[in-house]
Amino acid sequence: MTTSATDEVYYDPWDAELNANPYPMFKRFRDEAPLYYNDKHDFYAVSRFDDVNRALVDHQSFSSARGAVLEIIKSGIEIPPGSLIFEDPPVHDIHRNLLSRAFTPRKINGLESKVREFTAKCLDPLVGGGRFDFVKDLGAVMPLRVVSELFGIPEDYQNRVTENGDKFVRTERGGQMTDNPDGPITDGSLFADFVDWRIDHPADDLTTELLNAEFEDETGATRKLGRDELLMFMNVVAVAGSETTTRLIGWAGKLLSEHPDQRRQLVADRSLVPGAVEELLRFEPPALQAARYVTRDVEFQGSTVPGDSAIILLIGAANRDERRFGEDAEEFDVKRSPRQHLTFGVGAHYCLGNALARIEGRVALDEIMNRFPDWQVDLDSAVFSSSSVVRGWDSMPAHV
């Protein structure tokens, strides 16, 4: 069944009021309009787990090369090289393989002590103060420090990275990324001085490794990364590598405040924490949706999506699909039996940093509960982030 924007079932990715609580509408999509067409903004959308999963896997029919954000796809802007999440194989695979050397299990597990150290440094000064902001005091700080540790980025650059990333990801309420006067995609020039300095001062970090790495590109030529490519790489990883965990920590504060019985179970039994992280990621994914350019005619639910269309893959809807997660899919349950969700994607674009994000979420929850086993969030003072790309909180203060 297909429905138009004039019908009662409706989704607009820039509707701030709808995105504050999109899940009742998402359920209606799954039940009434599993293939949806919005004639106002000219895009299709799928909402059931199997359909979203299929589109994420099939990068040949559902391309990221024109962007993975609806307004960027619709704008037709040129995507700069090295933007990884806006690439298709084989170029994407070549760039991903270069970065993957930093995300081996050994290297990621070796970062856990740093994650714990950075988390403790954020939390220890707050003990006894009676108040803690899950995002400002921890979520917006620790993940970026971990990414900076990977790249060898000095501390004085880290605040500039946060400000720069926010400038491109955040929008005015109801706005689009293409409204940004600086453009919707940063060129990574923020890191230029650091990279130039690192060329003359090599170190044991990912930046030096990427500067020296030789690879065979899509033309068959053996070469090193160009400076502009490396700058884009660093920006993509710095922003994307911190954004997921920042939102995860904010949602953890809210959901575990609203479910105190489950929070008490976690405090008492830390073996439940990894499962709780998965449930948080499933229940409130930092990105509600991913957009793709449709390269050829494809069928969903007995209807055709024509080639040269834009389609939104509603990850937030798929993650609560009763067909996948059972009749209680709309309930938050830290003891839920694990099943793969789509928060980190799947296929060629499966999040390279997923293991690190999971470690950061687990350690953050563990260290928070060590110091603040009981909390009540102050929703009246919380600040919801405004973007069609990420969904979460810029501030989630709590009484502890």
PyMOL commands that set and color helices and strands:
alter all, ss='L'
color gray80, all
select helices_A, chain A and resi 16-20+23-32+49-57+70-75+84-86+91-100+105-110+112-126+134-139+142-151+155-169+177-179+189-200+206-212+227-258+260-268+270-283+315-318+322-325+347-349+354-371
alter helices_A, ss='H'
color red, helices_A
select strands_A, chain A and resi 35-38+43-46+62-63+131-133+214-216+222-224+290-294+298-300+303-305+309-313+376-377+383-384+393-395+397-399
alter strands_A, ss='S'
color yellow, strands_A
deselect
rebuild
show_as cartoon
